[in-house]
Amino acid sequence: MAFRSSRGGALPPGTRTLAAWPLGAWTLGARIALAVSGLAALPGCSLFSSSSSEPAAAPAAACPAVAVLKSLSQTAVFAPGAERKPAGVAFYGVLSEVESKCTRSGDAVLVSLDAVVIGERGPASGGATSVDLQYFIAATGPDDTILSKRTLPVQIAIPAEARRAGITDHVQEWVYLSGRSPGDVRVVLGFQQTPEVVQFYKNFRGR
């Protein structure tokens, strides 16, 4: 199975766009939390009742399930030379939520994602007005085997007077099914964490 950007030459053209939010347009209280633990199938509609006494089989999922991995939904960027402790964090990154839709084309699915990425100042941000983050998009099989993975860089501008800012990253990806049902594939997102960031979150849980 292949998993590649729709920006590839032989495939229909796609887009990746970054939409920055105006200062003050985003607040924690205004976010709508998305349930990403599973993908509910919508039942089909019919004008006639079935004559069969057996329960109808659930329709196959038309799109892969899409989720932000909870354990990789946050990251930290440390100030140069700072200790790997909360006081040394220049910025935090948060993968807040993702919305998705898809279009089936033969044995492939074009998945359109809108991922919300937030940058938040830490104690050691100083006068910095932007943060560079990296997150990944991966396709996984039924046994959570990673079928493919791509890392995307984002830069978030945070005005000096603001505590946080965010962007919506619009990405289109082709998922090649290789005979699988779309319901047997998941598309997952998370931050590409360095070993020192992994250790930081082990030492300081809750940040």
Secondary structure, 3 states (H helix, E strand, C coil): CCEEECCCCCCCCCCEEEEECCCCCCCHHHCCCCCCCCCCCCCCCCCCCCCCCCCCCCCCCCCCEEEECHHHCEEEEECCCCCCCHHHEEEEEEEEEEEEEEEEECCEEEEEEEEEEEEEECCCCCCCCEEEEEEEEEEECCCCCEEEEEEEEEEEECCCCCCEEEEEEEEEEEEECCCCCHHHCEEEEEECCCHHHHHHHHHCCCC
